[in-house]
């Protein structure tokens, strides 16, 4: 047998051995193991054995589990313009309206369009059968803090008055406050941030309706 024949025979045997151990590339591509991309060699993993008598799986003597608690999940929906935002949690519903949507500059007078937006909020309060409503006003940090406190309270009062008129329900109580520049929700160093901070928020309990 020539050297070339012996080399060919050795190469053929190696290929057969490889095919027997791993399968052919075509077979692996046609029948891949789940979780492995076609054409790749699967990596088998042994099942994990758990020792039920392991002391680390048990509570220490005298210990008890904490009471189950429902996590408070918040859903936030903001309209495309960013003028109005609704936040829903397990307990409350909050509507935040930017001041520019409701009032003129440095004003607490509501226009017809603003009253229409507030009427939508009144409808949601009625739907939730809420008996308590919080109306809070906020400003940016421009101007004096004292002026912001007064203006934010005046704006909150104006929104509350329209809600009260729309709801016409003596069983509903209102908590109305003006916080001025306190509790910003955005950066006051930019006009975009200040615009978000100039707002009136209406919050009431949700019933799951």
Secondary structure, DSSP 4 states (H G I P E B T S, - for coil): --HHHHHHHHHHHHHHHHHHHH--HHHHHHSPPTTS-TTS-----PPPP--TT-GGGSPPTT--PPPP------EEEE-TTSSEEEEE-SSEEEEEEEHHHH--TT-----HHHHHHHHHHHHHHHHTT-SEEEEEEE--SSS-HHHHHHHHHHHHHHHHHHHHHHH--TT-EEEEEE-TTSS-SS-TTSHHHHHHHSEEEEEEE----
